[in-house]
Amino acid sequence: MSILNTIKEKYPSLTKKERVVAEFIVDNPQDVLSISVQELAHKCKVSPSTIVKFSKTLGFEGIKDMKIQLARDITTLTSELLEEEKFKTEPEVFSYLKEITISSIEEAYQNLNYECIKKTAGIILSAQGVDIYAFGFDYIAGHDLYMKLKQLGIRANIYLNPVFQSLSAINLTPEDVAISISQSGSAKDTIDSIRFAKANNATTIAITAEGSPLSKEVDISI
C-alpha cells in the first residue's frame, strides 16, 4: 500500500501533531524527499521525535524507510501519469520530454543574472579552494558542480553529511569559498555551515530559492 493511502487509512487515529505532518506530506511529497528530519519538523512546527514517531505509526522503522517508500510512490505515480498521456509512438514520448526540458532551460535562462554569475565565476577561479555543501536530491547538482570544477583544475570538495559540512566550514580561510546548494534554502544545518564559513571570512555562495533564509545569509545568492 502506498504511503498516501496508508495516511488516509490511519488519519482518524493520528494525534493532532501527527495530522499536521500527514497533511504536509500529502501536499508536498516531493519536497519531503529533499529535506532533513529537522527541516520537516520545523515546517510542520513539531519536534523531530514527532516525525520519527509518525513514520513508525505508518509501519516504518524510521524516517529513512518512509522516504524510500515515498520515493517509490512518486516514481509509480509519475509512470501512471505518463501512461495516461497515451503516447502512441516512441517519438511522441521523446517529443514530450524534449518540450519539458526546453521549457525548464528557457525558464532558467530568463532568470539569469549575468553580472552575478560573472562575479561568482571570478571568485571561484581565484579561490584557494571550493567546498560544496549539498544533501538529498540537491547532492546531484552539487556533484555535477564538483566534477566540473575538478575538470577545470580547481581544488574542490563536496560534503553530503551536515556534520562534515560544519567541520569543513570551521576550517575554511578567507581565501576559500563555500557553496551551498539547497532547493528550499531553509534547512538549519545548511544555514549553520554557511554561518561557520562566514565566521572564518570565507566567501559564501548559495544556489537556492530567491528570498529563502539561506539566500539572506550568503555573500552571493544565485
Secondary structure in CASP SS format (residue, H / E / C, confidence):
PFRMAT SS
TARGET T0000
AUTHOR 0000-0000-0000
METHOD secondary structure of the structure
MODEL  1
M C 1.00
S C 1.00
I H 1.00
L H 1.00
N H 1.00
T H 1.00
I H 1.00
K H 1.00
E H 1.00
K H 1.00
Y H 1.00
P H 1.00
S H 1.00
L C 1.00
T C 1.00
K H 1.00
K H 1.00
E H 1.00
R H 1.00
V H 1.00
V H 1.00
A H 1.00
E H 1.00
F H 1.00
I H 1.00
V H 1.00
D H 1.00
N C 1.00
P H 1.00
Q H 1.00
D H 1.00
V H 1.00
L H 1.00
S C 1.00
I C 1.00
S C 1.00
V H 1.00
Q H 1.00
E H 1.00
L H 1.00
A H 1.00
H H 1.00
K H 1.00
C H 1.00
K C 1.00
V C 1.00
S C 1.00
P H 1.00
S H 1.00
T H 1.00
I H 1.00
V H 1.00
K H 1.00
F H 1.00
S H 1.00
K H 1.00
T H 1.00
L C 1.00
G C 1.00
F C 1.00
E C 1.00
G C 1.00
I H 1.00
K H 1.00
D H 1.00
M H 1.00
K H 1.00
I H 1.00
Q H 1.00
L H 1.00
A H 1.00
R H 1.00
D H 1.00
I H 1.00
T H 1.00
T H 1.00
L H 1.00
T H 1.00
S H 1.00
E H 1.00
L H 1.00
L H 1.00
E H 1.00
E H 1.00
E C 1.00
K C 1.00
F C 1.00
K C 1.00
T C 1.00
E H 1.00
P H 1.00
E H 1.00
V H 1.00
F H 1.00
S H 1.00
Y H 1.00
L H 1.00
K H 1.00
E H 1.00
I H 1.00
T H 1.00
I H 1.00
S H 1.00
S H 1.00
I H 1.00
E H 1.00
E H 1.00
A H 1.00
Y H 1.00
Q H 1.00
N C 1.00
L C 1.00
N C 1.00
Y H 1.00
E H 1.00
C H 1.00
I H 1.00
K H 1.00
K H 1.00
T H 1.00
A H 1.00
G H 1.00
I H 1.00
I H 1.00
L H 1.00
S H 1.00
A C 1.00
Q C 1.00
G E 1.00
V E 1.00
D E 1.00
I E 1.00
Y E 1.00
A C 1.00
F C 1.00
G C 1.00
F C 1.00
D H 1.00
Y H 1.00
I H 1.00
A H 1.00
G H 1.00
H H 1.00
D H 1.00
L H 1.00
Y H 1.00
M H 1.00
K H 1.00
L H 1.00
K H 1.00
Q H 1.00
L C 1.00
G C 1.00
I C 1.00
R C 1.00
A E 1.00
N E 1.00
I E 1.00
Y E 1.00
L C 1.00
N C 1.00
P H 1.00
V H 1.00
F H 1.00
Q H 1.00
S H 1.00
L H 1.00
S H 1.00
A H 1.00
I C 1.00
N C 1.00
L C 1.00
T C 1.00
P C 1.00
E C 1.00
D E 1.00
V E 1.00
A E 1.00
I E 1.00
S E 1.00
I E 1.00
S E 1.00
Q C 1.00
S C 1.00
G C 1.00
S C 1.00
A C 1.00
K H 1.00
D H 1.00
T H 1.00
I H 1.00
D H 1.00
S H 1.00
I H 1.00
R H 1.00
F H 1.00
A H 1.00
K H 1.00
A H 1.00
N C 1.00
N C 1.00
A C 1.00
T E 1.00
T E 1.00
I E 1.00
A E 1.00
I E 1.00
T E 1.00
A C 1.00
E C 1.00
G C 1.00
S C 1.00
P C 1.00
L H 1.00
S H 1.00
K H 1.00
E C 1.00
V C 1.00
D C 1.00
I E 1.00
S E 1.00
I C 1.00
END
